[in-house]
Amino acid sequence: MPPVTDRTPLLENGNGAERPKPFVRRFIDSLSAEGEPSWLQSYRFFLFGSYLNILLVFVPLSFLSHFLNWDAALRFSFSFVAIMPLAAMLGTATDQLSLKLGQTLSGLLNASFGNAVEIIVGIAALMQGELRIVQTSLLGSILSNLLLVLGCSFLAGGLKYPESNFQVTAAQASSSLMTLACITLVIPAAYHSAKSHAGGVGGGVNATAIAPVIRALDAESDLGLSGMDAGGVHGLKIISRGTAILLLLVYIAYLIFQLKTHSYLYTPTPGVVEEEEPEMNILAAGSGLLAVTIITAFCADYLVASIEETAERYSIPKPFIGLILLPIVANAAEHVTSVWMAMKNKMELTIGICVGSSIQIAAFVVPLLVIVGWITGHDLTLFFADFETIVLFVSVLLVNFLIQDGKSNYMEGLMLITLYLVIALAFWVS
């Protein structure tokens, strides 16, 4: 080392010191935390980690078809297919964020974004006044998870293993909440039926003044309110909004029950779940989630805008579009994951995906959209048509019967799929 003199610089400047990294390199390094995947690795996984992402080519086609006003069937089809990979990417980003967060935060995240597509499609339809599409798409998502996905999972697992077992107490707690949510839809239907048959008095509301509003609302949304008087419609709104608030409170209590006080009931058997290494850093996952949510919102808006014309031109019943087609798009990723878990004999995870997702929709998404409609002046209620209410009730009843013993086999799966196909057939001719 050379002797220090009055000419020795206070700071080394190239005399054996390590050369500083270029600014671009330092900026890239700052974006990825120690031990986490880089942004490049994160987005490579996000965009190319699934074969389903090939369908992302339909996203620009959805935008083009909307702005160039192509045929309604093309606009509907392109938006329909575009939402499939976007739904899977929403799930991927949510899962990657969950790996870095604690159990409680990841549970809240999954509760919020687990059914993001349903919320986005629901709000898009709500803002366009398509109340029947809102109701049938949400009901369809519940039926799709409870009957089609759970049925396919039981069938796939049953063909590989004679019998699969799962935690009975947790499954029963979940199915009981699902039953409660189902009953909250039966009560408005019963109220509507009683008021329609009674033809009661206005209940303090000017019946003459509100009658045109009821007819207009009924004509636009096909909600079957024309048989009710003004007081009945007003009462139905109060019941729906009050019930929505109570359901949201019950759902918050359910999250506390599941994530905090009774989390041991929902802990999978040791060895069932392998430790998963994160494929994305937390900032990349968060930004990806935000970007895909925005793109999905546009595609959902274009999809809903094309439903009316497509249904009329090609004679496809709107309830069938809402109840059968839209849930297939929204739940495509969940369908694959659930069946895959069942084939690995991880039936507790399958039950968690299917029943848990149905609870999110029935006790969180439906009440949320009722309240959003209340705020924005769109009178969405919890009154579903009598036929739809009965269909939901018998579906929940069958699922409760099949999971109460804590065992599953292929025959139970076949029963669930059969009921779903019968319902689909009924809505096709409705």
ZAMARGU-4260 file (C-alpha; in steps of 0.2 Angstrom, whole numbers, plus 5000, padded with zeros to 4 digits):
<rodrens>
0) 5000/5000/5000 | 5008/5017/4995 | 5012/5029/5009 | 4999/5042/5013 | 5004/5060/5008
5) 4996/5077/5007 | 4992/5072/4989 | 4983/5056/4994 | 4964/5058/4989 | 4952/5056/5003
10) 4941/5044/4993 | 4948/5031/4981 | 4944/5034/4963 | 4948/5020/4952 | 4965/5015/4962
15) 4960/4997/4964 | 4943/5001/4970 | 4928/4991/4962 | 4921/4999/4947 | 4903/5005/4951
20) 4889/4996/4942 | 4880/5005/4928 | 4864/5014/4933 | 4852/5002/4924 | 4860/4987/4932
25) 4858/4995/4949 | 4840/5000/4946 | 4836/4982/4941 | 4844/4975/4956 | 4835/4987/4968
30) 4818/4981/4961 | 4821/4963/4967 | 4823/4959/4985 | 4837/4947/4991 | 4832/4929/4987
35) 4817/4934/4977 | 4814/4931/4958 | 4819/4946/4948 | 4806/4956/4938 | 4811/4947/4922
40) 4809/4930/4930 | 4793/4935/4938 | 4785/4941/4922 | 4792/4927/4912 | 4783/4915/4924
45) 4767/4926/4924 | 4765/4927/4905 | 4772/4910/4899 | 4769/4899/4915 | 4753/4891/4908
50) 4748/4885/4891 | 4731/4893/4894 | 4740/4910/4891 | 4740/4906/4873 | 4722/4913/4873
55) 4729/4930/4878 | 4729/4933/4859 | 4710/4936/4861 | 4712/4951/4872 | 4717/4963/4858
60) 4704/4954/4847 | 4691/4958/4860 | 4696/4977/4860 | 4697/4978/4841 | 4680/4969/4839
65) 4672/4981/4851 | 4679/4997/4844 | 4676/4992/4826 | 4659/4986/4830 | 4660/4969/4823
70) 4646/4956/4823 | 4639/4953/4840 | 4644/4934/4840 | 4662/4939/4837 | 4662/4952/4850
75) 4654/4940/4863 | 4666/4925/4858 | 4682/4935/4858 | 4678/4943/4875 | 4672/4926/4882
80) 4688/4917/4877 | 4699/4932/4882 | 4693/4932/4900 | 4698/4913/4903 | 4717/4916/4903
85) 4714/4933/4912 | 4705/4923/4926 | 4719/4911/4927 | 4732/4925/4929 | 4722/4933/4942
90) 4723/4917/4952 | 4741/4915/4949 | 4745/4933/4955 | 4734/4931/4970 | 4743/4914/4975
95) 4760/4922/4973 | 4756/4936/4984 | 4748/4924/4997 | 4765/4915/4998 | 4774/4931/5004
100) 4760/4936/5016 | 4754/4929/5033 | 4740/4917/5035 | 4727/4930/5039 | 4732/4942/5025
105) 4733/4929/5012 | 4716/4923/5018 | 4709/4941/5016 | 4717/4942/4999 | 4710/4926/4993
110) 4693/4932/4999 | 4694/4948/4990 | 4702/4942/4973 | 4697/4924/4974 | 4681/4928/4964
115) 4687/4944/4956 | 4680/4940/4938 | 4663/4937/4946 | 4664/4954/4954 | 4670/4963/4939
120) 4657/4955/4927 | 4644/4958/4940 | 4648/4976/4942 | 4649/4978/4923 | 4632/4971/4920
125) 4625/4981/4935 | 4631/4997/4928 | 4623/4993/4911 | 4606/4988/4920 | 4607/4970/4916
130) 4601/4964/4933 | 4596/4947/4926 | 4613/4944/4920 | 4620/4949/4937 | 4609/4937/4946
135) 4610/4922/4934 | 4629/4924/4933 | 4631/4924/4952 | 4619/4909/4954 | 4628/4900/4940
140) 4645/4902/4948 | 4638/4894/4964 | 4630/4880/4955 | 4645/4878/4944 | 4657/4876/4959
145) 4645/4865/4970 | 4639/4853/4956 | 4650/4854/4941 | 4667/4856/4948 | 4664/4846/4964
150) 4656/4833/4954 | 4670/4832/4941 | 4683/4831/4956 | 4673/4817/4965 | 4672/4808/4948
155) 4690/4810/4944 | 4696/4806/4962 | 4684/4791/4963 | 4691/4783/4946 | 4708/4783/4953
160) 4705/4779/4972 | 4690/4769/4978 | 4687/4781/4992 | 4693/4798/4997 | 4692/4806/5014
165) 4691/4824/5021 | 4689/4833/5037 | 4670/4832/5041 | 4669/4846/5054 | 4676/4860/5042
170) 4666/4854/5027 | 4650/4854/5038 | 4653/4871/5045 | 4656/4878/5027 | 4640/4869/5020
175) 4630/4876/5035 | 4635/4893/5030 | 4631/4889/5012 | 4614/4884/5018 | 4611/4900/5027
180) 4616/4910/5012 | 4603/4899/5002 | 4589/4902/5014 | 4592/4921/5013 | 4588/4920/4995
185) 4572/4909/4999 | 4565/4922/5011 | 4564/4936/4997 | 4556/4924/4985 | 4543/4919/4999
190) 4540/4937/5003 | 4537/4941/4984 | 4525/4926/4982 | 4515/4931/4997 | 4514/4949/4992
195) 4509/4945/4974 | 4495/4933/4979 | 4489/4945/4992 | 4490/4960/4981 | 4492/4970/4997
200) 4491/4988/5000 | 4504/5001/4996 | 4511/5001/5013 | 4512/5020/5014 | 4520/5022/4996
205) 4511/5030/4982 | 4506/5015/4971 | 4500/5025/4957 | 4516/5035/4956 | 4528/5020/4957
210) 4518/5008/4946 | 4527/5014/4930 | 4544/5012/4938 | 4539/4994/4943 | 4534/4990/4925
215) 4550/4998/4917 | 4561/4989/4930 | 4552/4973/4926 | 4553/4975/4907 | 4572/4979/4908
220) 4577/4966/4920 | 4564/4952/4918 | 4563/4951/4937 | 4545/4947/4939 | 4540/4962/4950
225) 4524/4967/4940 | 4513/4956/4951 | 4518/4966/4966 | 4512/4983/4973 | 4522/4998/4977
230) 4524/4993/4996 | 4529/4975/4991 | 4544/4982/4980 | 4549/4994/4993 | 4549/4980/5006
235) 4559/4969/4995 | 4572/4982/4993 | 4573/4984/5012 | 4574/4965/5015 | 4588/4963/5002
240) 4598/4977/5008 | 4597/4973/5027 | 4600/4955/5023 | 4616/4960/5012 | 4623/4969/5027
245) 4620/4955/5039 | 4627/4942/5027 | 4643/4953/5025 | 4645/4953/5044 | 4642/4934/5045
250) 4656/4932/5031 | 4668/4942/5041 | 4664/4931/5056 | 4667/4916/5045 | 4684/4923/5040
255) 4689/4925/5058 | 4683/4907/5062 | 4692/4900/5047 | 4709/4910/5049 | 4710/4913/5068
260) 4699/4905/5081 | 4697/4888/5072 | 4710/4888/5059 | 4716/4870/5065 | 4700/4863/5057
265) 4706/4870/5040 | 4724/4864/5042 | 4727/4851/5029 | 4734/4834/5034 | 4753/4835/5036
270) 4762/4830/5020 | 4746/4834/5010 | 4753/4851/5005 | 4771/4853/4999 | 4780/4869/5002
275) 4779/4880/4987 | 4793/4892/4981 | 4788/4909/4975 | 4790/4911/4956 | 4786/4930/4957
280) 4793/4944/4968 | 4779/4953/4978 | 4780/4969/4968 | 4779/4960/4952 | 4764/4950/4958
285) 4755/4966/4965 | 4758/4975/4948 | 4752/4960/4938 | 4737/4958/4948 | 4732/4977/4946
290) 4736/4977/4927 | 4726/4961/4924 | 4711/4967/4935 | 4710/4983/4924 | 4711/4973/4907
295) 4698/4960/4914 | 4686/4975/4918 | 4687/4981/4900 | 4684/4963/4893 | 4670/4960/4905
300) 4662/4977/4900 | 4663/4972/4881 | 4656/4954/4885 | 4641/4961/4894 | 4638/4974/4881
305) 4636/4960/4867 | 4625/4948/4877 | 4608/4956/4872 | 4612/4957/4854 | 4619/4939/4853
310) 4605/4932/4863 | 4592/4940/4852 | 4601/4936/4835 | 4606/4918/4839 | 4591/4913/4850
315) 4601/4909/4865 | 4591/4911/4881 | 4599/4925/4892 | 4597/4915/4908 | 4607/4901/4900
320) 4621/4913/4895 | 4622/4920/4913 | 4619/4903/4922 | 4630/4891/4911 | 4642/4900/4900
325) 4649/4915/4910 | 4653/4904/4925 | 4663/4892/4914 | 4674/4907/4909 | 4676/4914/4927
330) 4679/4897/4935 | 4690/4889/4922 | 4706/4890/4932 | 4697/4884/4948 | 4690/4869/4938
335) 4707/4863/4933 | 4715/4865/4950 | 4701/4857/4959 | 4701/4841/4948 | 4720/4840/4948
340) 4720/4840/4968 | 4706/4827/4968 | 4717/4816/4957 | 4731/4818/4969 | 4719/4812/4983
345) 4720/4830/4991 | 4701/4830/4994 | 4701/4843/5008 | 4709/4856/4996 | 4696/4851/4983
350) 4682/4854/4996 | 4690/4870/5001 | 4691/4877/4983 | 4673/4872/4978 | 4663/4875/4993
355) 4674/4889/4999 | 4672/4898/4982 | 4653/4896/4983 | 4653/4904/5000 | 4663/4918/4994
360) 4650/4922/4980 | 4634/4919/4991 | 4640/4927/5007 | 4652/4941/5000 | 4650/4944/4981
365) 4630/4944/4980 | 4628/4955/4996 | 4642/4967/4989 | 4634/4969/4973 | 4617/4973/4981
370) 4625/4987/4991 | 4634/4993/4976 | 4618/4993/4967 | 4610/5003/4981 | 4624/5016/4981
375) 4623/5018/4962 | 4604/5018/4960 | 4602/5001/4952 | 4589/4991/4962 | 4597/4974/4963
380) 4588/4963/4976 | 4590/4946/4983 | 4574/4941/4975 | 4578/4927/4962 | 4565/4919/4952
385) 4556/4905/4961 | 4563/4892/4949 | 4581/4898/4952 | 4578/4898/4971 | 4572/4880/4971
390) 4586/4875/4960 | 4599/4882/4972 | 4590/4875/4987 | 4590/4857/4980 | 4608/4859/4974
395) 4614/4864/4992 | 4603/4850/4999 | 4611/4837/4988 | 4629/4843/4992 | 4625/4843/5011
400) 4619/4825/5010 | 4635/4819/5000 | 4648/4827/5011 | 4641/4824/5028 | 4650/4807/5030
405) 4668/4814/5026 | 4670/4802/5011 | 4668/4803/4992 | 4668/4792/4977 | 4664/4792/4959
410) 4646/4788/4961 | 4643/4804/4971 | 4652/4814/4958 | 4641/4807/4944 | 4625/4812/4954
415) 4632/4830/4956 | 4636/4831/4937 | 4619/4824/4932 | 4610/4837/4943 | 4620/4851/4934
420) 4616/4844/4917 | 4597/4843/4921 | 4598/4861/4927 | 4607/4867/4911 | 4594/4858/4901
425) 4580/4867/4910 | 4588/4884/4908 | 4591/4881/4889 | 4572/4879/4887 | 4566/4891/4900
</rodrens>
